[in-house]
Amino acid sequence: MTRESPGELLAPPAVAPPRRQTTLMGLFLALVFVIFLGGAVEYVKQGTLNYWSPPNQFMIPTQITTVAVGAIGMTMVIILGGIDLSAGSVIAMTAIATASVVRAYAPADARTLTFAEFGAPALWAPLLAVAAGVALGALAGAANGVLITGLRMAPFIITLGMMTFARGTAKWISHETTVHPPASWISDFTKSNLTLFTMDLEWGPLQWKGEVALSSAVLVTLVLAAAAAVVLGRTRFGRHVFAIGSNEATARLCGVRVEATKCAVYAIAGATFGLAGVTDCGRLNAGDPSTAVGKELDIIAAVVIGGGSLTGGSGSVLGALLGALLMAHLRNLCIHLGLPTFVQEQIVGPVIIAAVAIYQWRQRKRE
């Protein structure tokens, strides 16, 4: 008879808990309801159904890649029982780092590539820029983790300080100006470059014309999300993350290396923020020190709407992606209805409050 290791004692059930499945189903139904109701409201108000059009529906995931990538790392942090307020500033800092490397090493037009140019600067310079952005983000995240565990201070305070420091570093690197790199495949990668089919439908309120396209960055985001879900749900490291978020003292008694796990989680989150910075640079084809201001709130909101608990021990990568998609649909619908920006904020705010209220009500009902 063999003894179970502390990690095995913390093993979750083989299938997702019913409450998580219920949360994801509720999110999916909420998304379907918003899409259905949004199209109906647009038809009543404007007599069109452009919000329902496939070109628009496929464009929305492309628009949220920065938030979605950042939400993957933030989900791990929130499950751990932490918070990272530096996400937006790290995105700006890494976007500038990416743009600066491309501008320094890439040729005037690094957009097109052939196999003969595999070793040319048109390929390796953008690759180096992506690596620099991700590495810089991981470094910032690791610094957060080391300071939180070493100084034993609240993550809110440490990441708030990193938020200011990273934003200042972004302005220092860029000399407080926008960095404009030459066109590269990074720009194409983050835009709707994968044409699925072309529509030319004109029938009553259906004025659906144009290309239905998806961004390569969306596919990378889905692969990254699947990998993160496997790590959280099927590995010892993931079990330790949930254990620390649920009860740090008990996890420590079970032999979990709490400090090392925290540092690793914050470093991984920082790397995802760095990749989000790369996508932001590609989307704008520039590195702007003022970009992504408040983006950390959108990322945290996506995780919370997706079922993540700010007290730790609960969260889902798929839920965070659905939360980001739900907010994006609400904002896109406001644009189609011609509503001003402040109305978008007034709508998204109550959605966040409602999501948390429903989660807490369900928790009390189970107890």
Secondary structure as GFF3:
##gff-version 3
##sequence-region A 1 367
A	DSSP	alpha_helix	6	9	.	.	.	ID=ss1
A	DSSP	alpha_helix	18	46	.	.	.	ID=ss2
A	DSSP	alpha_helix	54	63	.	.	.	ID=ss3
A	DSSP	alpha_helix	65	79	.	.	.	ID=ss4
A	DSSP	alpha_helix	87	105	.	.	.	ID=ss5
A	DSSP	beta_strand	109	110	.	.	.	ID=ss6
A	DSSP	three_ten_helix	115	117	.	.	.	ID=ss7
A	DSSP	alpha_helix	121	151	.	.	.	ID=ss8
A	DSSP	alpha_helix	155	174	.	.	.	ID=ss9
A	DSSP	beta_strand	183	184	.	.	.	ID=ss10
A	DSSP	alpha_helix	185	189	.	.	.	ID=ss11
A	DSSP	beta_strand	194	203	.	.	.	ID=ss12
A	DSSP	beta_strand	206	214	.	.	.	ID=ss13
A	DSSP	alpha_helix	216	234	.	.	.	ID=ss14
A	DSSP	alpha_helix	236	246	.	.	.	ID=ss15
A	DSSP	alpha_helix	248	253	.	.	.	ID=ss16
A	DSSP	alpha_helix	258	284	.	.	.	ID=ss17
A	DSSP	alpha_helix	295	305	.	.	.	ID=ss18
A	DSSP	alpha_helix	317	336	.	.	.	ID=ss19
A	DSSP	alpha_helix	341	366	.	.	.	ID=ss20
###
